[in-house]
């Protein structure tokens, strides 16, 4: 039997290397703001990276998720059969994280429950369930590309849901520009 140990290795690697950055070159050292720290947790086999300096000052895009005190999640739905699950997941998530910002983005069959006159398996209007969650701050977004493909307009969407030009673009925008975590069932 042996004792498990965890080793941590720290390397400072330049993010950019010029042609003369190899041994024997006289190239200046990379400034600290352009170095990154890479740690290998040998016991868990994981690498972690932390930037020195300010990434934003170096023109590197920073995902604000890590610095947001409020959890933000985008739930993607693209199949009509997933609507009951997504509604349940969002409801349960808000019980655990009541201050969270939640967005549900639908495209393809995933917009069906956000259309007027849509009914769940029990014959109840989905509009009521959407309104209940919208009253808790959940945003519902419907893909306009899907509506166009079905010859529908924004008038077909339940109150409380908004139409966005494209669901995929909206999901990527929420992740990269607003720091939302991504959930797909």
Protein Blocks (a to p, Z undefined) as FASTA:
>chain_A
ZZdddddddddddfbdcfklcghiabdcddfklcccddddfknopacdddehjfklnopa
cdfklmpmbdcdddddfbfklmmmmmmmmmmmmmmmmmbccddddehjllmmmpghiacf
kopafklmmmmmmmnopacdddfklmmmnopafklpcehiacdfblklmmmmmmmmnopa
cddZZ
